[in-house]
Every structure is written in C-alpha cells, then in structure tokens.
C-alpha cells in the first residue's frame, strides 16, 4: 500500500534474458491489449499495472507525484502526492512525471501523447515522442495550458496514453544458437553498460539505451536557456494592464466625458456653419447673376459701339456718293438750283452728338 492508500499489485518476477530476446518472436507490429498484458507479465512492461487502464491498443498513464511548475518568479518544485492538486496558470507550463514505471525490452519502442479529454480541456503536449528500446524508468513530459484560465491536475489523474510497437530482431547474430543455460550466463549488466558489442544482422553492432536512472526534473531542463512560456508572460502583462485600467477607471470616465463635451461643441459649431451655409449659397447665386448681367452689358455696349462706327462710315460714304452724283448732273444736264453742300465736319459733329445721347440713355 502506498502513501495514498492505494494497494499496489505485486511486481511480477521477470527473467533478464526476456528483455534481450523476444519470448514471442512471431508477433510483430503494434501491441494489442492481450500482448500488452503478456509483456507486463514477462518484462513488467508497465508497473504498477491496472486492468482498468488497459485499452484496446494502449495503456493510460496517470499523473505522478513529481512536478515542476513554471511561474513568473521562477520554477516551483512540488509533490503532487502531498499537494493533491496542482494549478497550471493561464498559458502556463508544467513538467510532470507519470505515476507508472515503463520497462521497455530492447526489441520494442513506445509512444505517448495526452488523452483526447485533456486536449479538449486546453492542454497541449504536442506530437508524442518516441521512447527508445531498453528504457526503464518513469517518463516525464511538459504540458502547456494554452487557455486563458487556470487548469488543475490531480494526483493519479488520467493524463496520457502510451502504445507499444515491436522493432526488428535485436542481436540477431549474437543470440543465435545459444542454449537456455548459455542465455542465463550472459553478463547482461556489462552489455547494458555497452562494454560488450552485440552483433546484429551481418554482424553489425546494435546500439542500446544507456543506463540512466530517474533524474530530478530539473536535470532534464537545458542549462542556460529559458523555458518560460512567452504567451504566459504576455497574458500576465495583459492582466496587469487590465488592472491598471480598472484602477484609473474614474479618471478615464472623466476624460471620456470631457471628450464627449468637446465633440458636442464641435458638432454645434459645424451645425451653425451649415445654417449660415444656406445664406452663403444664396449670396453666391446673386453674385453669379450679377456677374452674368455685367458681362452681358459689356457685350451689348461693345456691340453698339461697333454698330455706331459702321453707321458713321456708311453715312460718310453716302454723302460722298451724293456729292459725286451732283457733280455729274451739273456737267451733263440743265442747270439745276444749286444744292447746299454739308461739310463732312458738320456730319461728324452731328453724329457724335447722336452717339452721346444714345449712350446716356443706355446708362440710365
């Protein structure tokens, strides 16, 4: 029984050789539920194992006790088994360790991702990473809350699903033809430390997962690099900005009221301008009519002056023709009573007087 009062199943006794040589070499591909349970018994694939968490082709992983929460003032380490609940702030980031231990044989890989339910809550893990063959320990993962409200995670809450898939045969040449007795006498600890080469197909060496015990979560963080969520920082700045606005609410309302008053004054001013604008339009029409009238008067006066000049020229021509006619008559016919001849200067004087009289009448 653990600290939470949960009875742990007894860990099955396994043989070390089953981690290296597949006890079921004829099956390949993704493991279904029966094969998952088979390898739980053979290599303690998932520990502790709960039948209720077994799915058709995967297994449900739960929130463990260790977590590292990214806060504004730094990283907070916690024990979820003691805290019971951890709250991820809006757009915050948490590193959490799963409750179950995973023990992968050297001929099997695993992949895990958040459960669909957690994704719909607004939590994000991203593409499920691959777990290499030979890994033994507790898996960790960063979870991002990309919503604008806090999200809570409880101890042993279902978080992720993990599936398992077989690889090609491991150490095909090295293990070929060995008896059961020889298999038991192999120095597996030295092999795990990579101190002995393990020959695969065509005697090519097989690489194995290095021995790494569960490290503190901080040990997985990249040294000297920021792991803070930039969105979280922005969210907090927006929240602070909202608080500042609330604190200056009265001042802002006063400024808005003053702005409304100023706008109303401007509106009244332009409304008055529009009223006077109607009178201005009328004056503009009158000015246009007067302009047309004066241009027409100038045109008529100039036309009249042209007619006067032409009339004057015609009068002089007519008098000259009359004078020529009288001269011819006196030379060819009987003597007629002498006709009094009008000098051109008198004709011009009379014409000027008539013009002045007509111009005065037009001025009136």
C-alpha positions as CSV (number, residue, x, y, z in Angstrom):
1,X,0.0,0.0,0.0
2,X,1.4,3.4,-0.9
3,X,1.0,6.8,0.8
4,X,-2.3,7.5,-0.9
5,X,-3.8,4.3,0.5
6,X,-3.8,2.5,-2.9
7,X,-2.8,-1.2,-2.9
8,X,0.0,-1.8,-5.4
9,X,-0.1,-5.1,-7.3
10,X,2.9,-7.4,-6.7
11,X,5.6,-6.8,-9.3
12,X,6.0,-9.9,-11.4
13,X,9.2,-11.8,-11.3
14,X,11.0,-11.5,-14.7
15,X,14.0,-13.0,-16.3
16,X,16.6,-10.6,-17.6
17,X,17.0,-12.5,-20.8
18,X,13.4,-11.6,-21.8
19,X,14.5,-8.0,-22.1
20,X,17.0,-9.0,-24.7
21,X,15.4,-11.9,-26.6
22,X,11.7,-11.7,-27.5
23,X,9.7,-14.5,-25.9
24,X,7.1,-14.1,-28.6
25,X,9.2,-13.5,-31.8
26,X,6.5,-14.4,-34.3
27,X,4.3,-11.4,-33.4
28,X,5.1,-8.0,-34.9
29,X,3.7,-4.5,-35.1
30,X,1.6,-2.6,-32.6
31,X,0.7,-4.4,-29.5
32,X,-2.9,-5.1,-28.7
33,X,-4.3,-5.4,-25.2
34,X,-3.5,-9.1,-24.9
35,X,0.1,-8.6,-25.9
36,X,0.5,-5.6,-23.6
37,X,-0.6,-7.8,-20.7
38,X,1.6,-10.6,-21.9
39,X,4.7,-8.4,-21.8
40,X,3.6,-6.9,-18.4
41,X,4.0,-10.5,-17.1
42,X,7.2,-11.2,-19.0
43,X,9.2,-7.9,-18.5
44,X,7.0,-5.8,-16.2
45,X,6.2,-3.5,-19.2
46,X,4.0,-1.2,-17.1
47,X,4.4,-1.1,-13.3
48,X,2.1,-0.9,-11.5
49,X,-0.3,-2.4,-13.9
50,X,-4.1,-1.7,-13.6
51,X,-6.5,-3.7,-15.7
52,X,-8.9,-0.8,-15.7
53,X,-6.3,1.4,-17.5
54,X,-5.7,-1.2,-20.3
55,X,-7.2,-0.1,-23.6
56,X,-7.6,-2.0,-27.0
57,X,-4.1,-1.0,-28.2
58,X,-2.7,1.3,-25.5
59,X,-2.4,1.9,-21.8
60,X,-3.5,5.0,-19.8
61,X,-0.7,6.8,-17.8
62,X,-1.5,8.9,-14.7
63,X,-0.1,12.0,-13.1
64,X,2.7,11.1,-10.7
65,X,4.0,12.9,-7.6
66,X,6.9,15.0,-9.0
67,X,6.2,18.2,-10.9
68,X,8.0,21.4,-11.8
69,X,5.7,24.4,-12.3
70,X,6.8,27.4,-14.4
71,X,5.8,30.6,-12.5
72,X,6.6,34.3,-13.0
73,X,9.1,34.3,-10.2
74,X,10.8,31.1,-11.2
75,X,10.3,27.3,-11.1
76,X,8.3,25.7,-8.3
77,X,9.0,22.1,-7.4
78,X,6.3,20.1,-5.8
79,X,5.0,16.8,-4.7
80,X,1.6,16.1,-6.1
81,X,1.0,13.1,-3.9
82,X,1.1,15.5,-1.0
83,X,-0.4,18.6,-2.6
84,X,-3.2,16.5,-4.2
85,X,-3.9,19.3,-6.8
86,X,-1.6,21.5,-8.9
87,X,-2.9,24.5,-10.8
88,X,-1.4,25.5,-14.1
89,X,-1.8,29.2,-14.7
90,X,-3.3,30.5,-18.0
91,X,-0.8,30.0,-20.8
92,X,1.5,28.3,-18.2
93,X,3.9,25.4,-18.4
94,X,4.3,22.4,-16.1
95,X,6.8,19.5,-16.2
96,X,5.2,16.4,-14.7
97,X,6.3,12.8,-14.1
98,X,3.9,9.9,-14.7
99,X,2.9,7.6,-12.0
100,X,3.7,4.3,-13.8
101,X,7.2,3.0,-14.5
102,X,7.8,1.8,-18.1
103,X,10.3,-1.0,-18.8
104,X,10.9,-1.5,-22.5
105,X,12.7,-4.6,-23.8
106,X,15.4,-4.0,-26.4
107,X,13.1,-5.1,-29.3
108,X,10.2,-2.6,-28.5
109,X,9.6,1.1,-28.7
110,X,6.8,3.2,-27.2
111,X,5.0,6.5,-28.0
112,X,2.8,8.5,-25.7
113,X,0.5,11.6,-26.0
114,X,-2.1,13.4,-24.0
115,X,-5.6,11.9,-23.8
116,X,-8.2,13.5,-26.0
117,X,-10.1,14.6,-22.9
118,X,-7.1,16.6,-21.7
119,X,-6.6,18.2,-25.2
120,X,-10.2,19.4,-25.2
121,X,-9.6,21.0,-21.8
122,X,-7.0,23.2,-23.5
123,X,-3.8,21.3,-22.5
124,X,-1.1,20.6,-25.1
125,X,1.7,18.1,-25.2
126,X,2.4,18.1,-28.9
127,X,3.5,15.2,-31.0
128,X,4.1,12.1,-28.9
129,X,7.8,11.5,-28.5
130,X,9.3,8.1,-29.2
131,X,10.7,6.1,-26.2
132,X,13.8,4.1,-27.3
133,X,14.2,0.4,-26.8
134,X,15.7,-0.5,-23.4
135,X,14.3,2.5,-21.5
136,X,13.4,1.7,-17.9
137,X,12.0,4.3,-15.6
138,X,9.3,7.0,-15.2
139,X,8.5,9.1,-18.2
140,X,8.2,12.9,-17.9
141,X,6.6,15.4,-20.1
142,X,6.0,19.2,-20.4
143,X,2.3,20.2,-20.6
144,X,1.2,23.6,-21.8
145,X,-2.0,25.3,-20.7
146,X,-2.8,27.4,-23.8
147,X,-6.2,28.7,-22.4
148,X,-6.9,32.0,-20.6
149,X,-7.9,30.3,-17.4
150,X,-6.2,28.1,-14.8
151,X,-6.3,24.3,-15.3
152,X,-6.0,21.8,-12.4
153,X,-4.3,18.4,-12.4
154,X,-4.9,15.9,-9.6
155,X,-2.6,13.2,-8.3
156,X,-3.1,10.0,-10.4
157,X,-5.5,11.8,-12.8
158,X,-5.5,10.0,-16.2
159,X,-3.2,12.2,-18.4
160,X,-1.8,10.3,-21.3
161,X,-2.0,7.1,-23.4
162,X,1.0,5.0,-24.3
163,X,1.3,2.4,-27.1
164,X,4.0,-0.1,-27.8
165,X,5.4,-1.4,-31.1
166,X,8.0,-4.1,-31.8
167,X,11.2,-3.5,-33.8
168,X,13.2,-5.9,-35.9
169,X,15.1,-8.7,-34.1
170,X,17.7,-7.4,-31.6
171,X,21.2,-9.0,-31.5
172,X,20.2,-11.5,-34.2
173,X,23.7,-12.9,-34.6
174,X,24.8,-12.6,-31.0
175,X,21.9,-14.6,-29.5
176,X,21.5,-17.0,-32.4
177,X,22.0,-20.7,-31.4
178,X,22.5,-20.1,-27.7
179,X,21.0,-22.6,-25.3
180,X,18.9,-21.6,-22.3
181,X,21.9,-22.2,-20.0
182,X,24.1,-20.0,-22.1
183,X,21.5,-17.3,-22.1
184,X,21.4,-17.3,-18.3
185,X,25.1,-17.0,-18.1
186,X,25.4,-13.9,-20.3
187,X,26.7,-10.8,-18.5
188,X,23.7,-8.6,-19.1
189,X,24.8,-5.8,-16.8
190,X,28.0,-5.4,-18.8
191,X,26.1,-5.5,-22.0
192,X,23.8,-2.8,-20.7
193,X,26.8,-0.6,-20.0
194,X,27.8,-1.1,-23.6
195,X,31.1,-2.7,-22.6
196,X,30.4,-5.7,-24.8
197,X,29.4,-5.5,-28.5
198,X,26.1,-7.0,-29.5
199,X,26.2,-8.2,-33.1
200,X,23.1,-7.9,-35.3
201,X,22.4,-8.7,-38.9
202,X,25.6,-9.1,-40.9
203,X,27.5,-8.8,-37.6
204,X,26.7,-5.0,-37.5
205,X,26.6,-3.7,-33.9
206,X,23.3,-2.9,-32.2
207,X,23.2,0.2,-30.1
208,X,21.4,0.1,-26.8
209,X,19.8,2.6,-24.5
210,X,22.3,3.9,-21.9
211,X,21.6,3.3,-18.3
212,X,20.0,6.4,-16.9
213,X,18.1,6.3,-13.6
214,X,15.2,8.6,-12.9
215,X,16.8,12.1,-12.6
216,X,15.2,15.1,-10.9
217,X,13.0,17.0,-13.3
218,X,15.4,20.0,-13.2
219,X,18.1,17.7,-14.6
220,X,16.2,17.5,-17.9
221,X,16.0,21.2,-18.5
222,X,18.5,22.8,-20.9
223,X,21.1,24.7,-18.9
224,X,21.3,28.5,-19.6
225,X,18.1,28.5,-21.7
226,X,14.7,30.0,-20.9
227,X,11.9,27.5,-20.6
228,X,9.3,30.1,-19.7
229,X,6.2,30.5,-21.8
230,X,6.3,33.8,-23.7
231,X,2.5,33.6,-24.1
232,X,2.2,33.3,-20.3
233,X,4.3,36.5,-19.9
234,X,2.1,38.3,-22.4
235,X,-1.0,37.1,-20.7
236,X,0.2,38.4,-17.3
237,X,1.1,41.8,-18.9
238,X,-2.4,42.0,-20.4
239,X,-3.9,41.1,-17.0
240,X,-1.8,43.8,-15.3
241,X,-2.8,46.3,-18.0
242,X,-6.5,45.4,-17.2
243,X,-5.9,46.1,-13.5
244,X,-4.3,49.4,-14.3
245,X,-7.3,50.4,-16.4
246,X,-9.6,49.4,-13.5
247,X,-7.6,51.4,-11.0
248,X,-7.8,54.5,-13.2
249,X,-11.5,54.0,-14.1
250,X,-12.8,57.3,-12.7
251,X,-10.0,59.2,-14.4
252,X,-10.8,57.6,-17.7
253,X,-14.5,58.2,-17.3
254,X,-13.8,61.9,-16.7
255,X,-11.7,62.1,-19.8
256,X,-14.3,60.4,-21.8
257,X,-17.0,62.8,-20.5
258,X,-14.8,65.8,-21.4
259,X,-14.2,64.3,-24.8
260,X,-17.9,64.0,-25.4
261,X,-18.5,67.6,-24.3
262,X,-15.8,68.8,-26.7
263,X,-17.3,66.8,-29.5
264,X,-20.7,68.2,-28.8
265,X,-19.3,71.8,-29.0
266,X,-17.6,70.9,-32.3
267,X,-20.9,69.5,-33.6
268,X,-22.9,72.6,-32.7
269,X,-20.3,74.8,-34.3
270,X,-20.4,72.9,-37.6
271,X,-24.2,72.8,-37.4
272,X,-24.3,76.6,-37.2
273,X,-21.9,76.8,-40.1
274,X,-24.2,74.6,-42.1
275,X,-27.2,77.0,-41.3
276,X,-25.2,80.0,-42.5
277,X,-24.0,78.0,-45.4
278,X,-27.6,78.2,-46.8
279,X,-27.4,82.0,-46.9
280,X,-23.9,81.9,-48.3
281,X,-25.3,79.8,-51.2
282,X,-27.9,82.4,-51.9
283,X,-25.4,85.2,-51.9
284,X,-23.3,83.1,-54.3
285,X,-26.2,82.8,-56.6
286,X,-26.8,86.5,-56.6
287,X,-23.2,87.2,-57.3
288,X,-23.3,84.8,-60.2
289,X,-26.4,86.5,-61.7
290,X,-24.8,90.0,-61.3
291,X,-21.6,88.7,-62.9
292,X,-23.6,87.4,-65.9
293,X,-25.5,90.7,-66.1
294,X,-22.4,92.9,-66.2
295,X,-20.7,90.6,-68.7
296,X,-23.9,90.8,-70.9
297,X,-24.0,94.6,-70.5
298,X,-20.4,94.9,-71.7
299,X,-21.1,92.7,-74.6
300,X,-24.1,94.8,-75.7
301,X,-22.3,98.1,-75.2
302,X,-19.3,96.9,-77.3
303,X,-21.7,95.6,-80.0
304,X,-23.5,99.0,-80.0
305,X,-20.2,100.9,-80.4
306,X,-19.3,98.6,-83.4
307,X,-22.7,99.4,-85.0
308,X,-22.1,103.1,-84.5
309,X,-18.7,103.0,-86.1
310,X,-20.1,101.1,-89.1
311,X,-23.1,103.6,-89.3
312,X,-20.7,106.5,-89.3
313,X,-18.6,105.0,-92.0
314,X,-21.7,104.3,-94.1
315,X,-23.0,107.9,-93.7
316,X,-19.7,109.4,-94.9
317,X,-19.8,107.0,-97.9
318,X,-23.4,108.0,-98.7
319,X,-22.6,111.7,-98.6
320,X,-19.6,111.2,-100.9
321,X,-21.8,109.3,-103.4
322,X,-24.4,112.2,-103.3
323,X,-21.7,114.8,-103.9
324,X,-20.4,112.7,-106.9
325,X,-23.9,112.4,-108.3
326,X,-24.4,116.2,-108.2
327,X,-21.2,116.9,-109.9
328,X,-22.1,114.6,-112.8
329,X,-25.5,116.1,-113.1
330,X,-24.1,119.6,-113.4
331,X,-21.8,118.5,-116.2
332,X,-24.3,116.6,-118.3
333,X,-27.8,118.2,-117.8
334,X,-29.6,121.6,-117.5
335,X,-28.6,123.9,-114.7
336,X,-30.3,123.0,-111.6
337,X,-30.9,125.0,-108.5
338,X,-27.7,124.9,-106.5
339,X,-27.9,122.4,-103.6
340,X,-26.4,123.4,-100.4
341,X,-23.4,121.1,-99.6
342,X,-22.9,120.0,-96.0
343,X,-19.3,119.8,-94.9
344,X,-18.1,116.4,-93.6
345,X,-17.1,118.1,-90.3
346,X,-20.7,119.1,-89.7
347,X,-21.8,115.5,-90.4
348,X,-19.3,114.1,-88.0
349,X,-20.3,116.7,-85.3
350,X,-24.0,115.7,-85.6
351,X,-23.1,112.0,-85.5
352,X,-21.1,112.5,-82.3
353,X,-24.0,114.3,-80.6
354,X,-26.4,111.5,-81.5
355,X,-23.9,108.9,-80.1
356,X,-23.6,110.8,-76.8
357,X,-27.4,111.0,-76.5
358,X,-27.8,107.2,-77.0
359,X,-25.0,106.4,-74.6
360,X,-26.7,108.5,-71.8
361,X,-29.9,106.6,-72.4
362,X,-28.2,103.3,-72.1
363,X,-26.5,104.4,-68.8
364,X,-29.9,105.2,-67.4
